[in-house]
Amino acid sequence: LLNITGIKASFVFTRVKETIFVSARSMEGEDGINVQLVMERIGGGGHGTIAGAQLQNMTETQGMDLVKRTIANMQKEGAI
């Protein structure tokens, strides 16, 4: 996904039983965003270019909405 022109980060959502696993990847340098900061906001962690989180008690769609809202809020704050 990161090889697509204009893509700065990718987020993959996978359900295993009752847990949604979020895998986040980003380009290094100025072209990417710090996915670690995004994942930390939703309870996960990792590295600036490789991070993840586990979400409980929600659907995949709710998890995607959470990540989208988190990114939008962080952009407004200037955090990413």
SEFI-809788 format. One line per 5 residues: number of its first residue (from 0); their letters; for each residue z, y, x of C-alpha. Coordinates in Angstrom, 3 decimals, decimal comma. Example, Ala and Ser with C-alpha at 12.3 -4.5 7.8 and 13.67 -1.06 7.14 Angstrom:
0) AS) 7,800 -4,500 12,300  7,140 -1,060 13,670
END
This chain:
0) LLNIT) 0,000 0,000 0,000  0,721 2,409 2,848  -2,881 2,115 4,046  -4,127 3,918 0,938  -5,040 7,536 1,687
5) GIKAS) -2,382 9,931 0,404  0,360 7,321 -0,065  3,555 8,405 1,716  5,843 5,605 0,551  5,736 2,412 -1,476
10) FVFTR) 8,359 0,802 -3,669  8,137 -2,813 -4,841  10,359 -4,129 -7,640  11,167 -7,822 -8,024  13,509 -9,504 -10,492
15) VKETI) 15,546 -12,539 -9,421  17,763 -13,690 -12,282  19,768 -10,611 -13,314  19,083 -8,501 -10,210  16,206 -6,109 -9,531
20) FVSAR) 15,415 -5,948 -5,814  13,750 -2,748 -4,627  11,870 -2,850 -1,343  10,918 0,580 0,021  8,522 1,278 2,904
25) SMEGE) 7,264 4,522 4,373  4,989 5,806 7,097  6,681 7,064 10,249  6,633 10,727 11,149  5,687 13,690 9,028
30) DGINV) 3,337 11,597 6,871  6,152 9,584 5,280  9,350 10,200 3,398  12,760 8,904 4,412  13,117 5,921 2,067
35) QLVME) 16,618 5,248 3,397  17,839 8,465 1,768  16,221 7,520 -1,544  17,714 4,018 -1,524  21,165 5,350 -0,579
40) RIGGG) 21,108 7,545 -3,682  20,693 4,456 -5,869  23,254 2,336 -4,023  21,177 0,756 -1,262  20,363 1,625 2,314
45) GHGTI) 18,306 0,732 5,327  16,232 2,694 7,812  14,068 5,781 7,411  10,909 3,690 7,057  12,315 0,386 5,728
50) AGAQL) 15,014 0,305 3,064  16,063 -1,418 -0,121  18,487 -1,666 -2,988  19,701 -4,134 -5,580  19,985 -2,924 -9,165
55) QNMTE) 22,060 -4,608 -11,849  22,035 -4,395 -15,647  18,602 -2,838 -16,069  14,988 -3,775 -16,563  12,248 -3,333 -13,996
60) TQGMD) 10,974 -0,331 -15,968  14,429 1,259 -15,940  14,637 0,646 -12,186  11,256 2,299 -11,640  12,308 5,265 -13,756
65) LVKRT) 15,528 5,562 -11,737  13,603 5,659 -8,452  11,088 8,183 -9,821  13,877 10,470 -11,097  15,748 10,140 -7,812
70) IANMQ) 12,678 11,114 -5,793  11,921 14,058 -8,108  15,515 15,312 -7,852  15,519 14,944 -4,079  12,247 16,872 -3,818
75) KEGAI) 13,710 19,695 -5,945  16,784 19,766 -3,680  14,631 19,755 -0,558  16,346 16,537 0,595  12,999 14,824 1,207
END
